[in-house]
Amino acid sequence: MSIRFRNFQPVDTDALLALWDEARNAGFEPVYSLAEVLASCTKDFAIVACDGDLVIGTAVGRAAHEQGWVVLLTVAQSHQGQGLGGRLLGELEIEMSKAGITKMSMLVADDGKSGVLEKAGFQALKHLNYFERPVSVSEQEREVLKNLGGALMPRNLWGKIAGMKNEKELLERRLVLPLSDAALAETFGVEPPKAIVLFGPPGTGKTTFAKAVASRLNWPFVEVFPSRLAGDQNGLAGGLREIFNSIDDLENVVVFIDEVEEIASKRKGDPPSPTQGVTNELLKLIPTFREKPGHLLIVATNYIRALDDAFLRHGRFDYVIPIGLPDAEARHSIWSRYIPALALESIDVAELVKRSEGFSPADIEYAARKASQRALEQAIYETQVATKENSTTATEHYLWAISNTRRTVSDEVIAEFEQDIQSIGRL
């Protein structure tokens, strides 16, 4: 055969694309994407086989420390069965050995077409599974996130929310399900949500839920702080507009605005209030934000009645979801989190849960820390027998702390919240 082998050159790109398309049409599913293959052609190692001036095969690889990975191996159908695959692998190995590799590896689809690899001396390793996970944020997006003060949330935040079953189930169904698989949602005619409002009494965990949604979707989380916009050289409205312009560069993102009533309160009075301009700007930004897929805006408020009527209308926010006080299961989890491990088995947590009904998560944290402080002071100043081995908190300390903790959310606020669920909530 008048076949020759040489290093890949940029002019071979069209020929490689033709080989790629031919292989795909024949049912071959490459493990690596075309973008990855092309990148390795220019940055790593690539060999082409030529019959005259015609490129009839290619082998592409990359080196990772002492291991070489074959990214692509393909031969034109017109030249298959002539041993070109093995020869391409041999030529590629010669080139990659210059990088100090000690072994060659290749991932292939489980389709039984691995004969050429076995003939070339490759051994199929048993009991191995191939796993992959897409990287959520590109290098360019990381710089945008850094400038915005955003980040990827830990992947386990959703599972850390104990209790609150109704709220979690609602958010899972309304948000996570359609957003995580937009193609499936589309087959059912479901439009993934673009913006939601979380409302409820202070300290009920609205921020926690927003971060947990971002964690569940594995999307970057960017929080916009209205209080910080006041110092922007472009003013409140200009600062808000600049932030949303930067957010537009992110493919996927959860944007969160807490205490949104600060910039979206009811517009009234003449002359207009100082915040009316930023309210108008936010109302303009939301429709534009909604146009881009993969973007979710979550705003939270303790005072849903204070929001401007135009802000809450249909077309801007898909859902207006209440987040109430923690239920018994959630209170049990919160108490368990703050009780020292040494004392947990001896504490009547069920009684603490019962006695702390109506407490917010912040109330429970405050009471737990108050109980620990009281136990420490008693051990040091009263019994004077405190040691790490035999001193810790007791149920009585927590019951005392509960009775001496003023609830953040009053009965009147709870009653108003129940009314707002009926009159304003949109589930």
ABEGO torsion letter per residue (X at the ends): XABBBBBBBAAAAAAAAAAAAAAAAAGBBBABBAAAAAAAAAABBBBBBBBEABBABBBBBBBBEABBBBABBBBBAAABGAGAAAAAAAAAAAAAAAAGBABBBBBBBBAGAAAAAAAAGBBBBBGBBBBBBBBABBAAAAAAAAAAGBBBBBAAAAAABBEGAAAAAAAAAAAAAAAABAAAAAAAGBBBBABBBBBEBBGAGAAAAAAAAAAAAGBBBBBBBAAAAAABAAEAAAAAAAAAAAAAABABBBBBBBGAAAAABBBBEOBBBAAAAAAAAAAAAAAAAAABBGBBBBBBBABAAABBAAAABBGABABBBBBBBBBAAAAAAAAAAABBAAAAAABBAAAAAAAABGBBAAAAAAAAAAAAAAAAAAAAAAAGABBAAABBBBAAAAAAAAAABBBABBAAAAAAAAAAAAAABBX
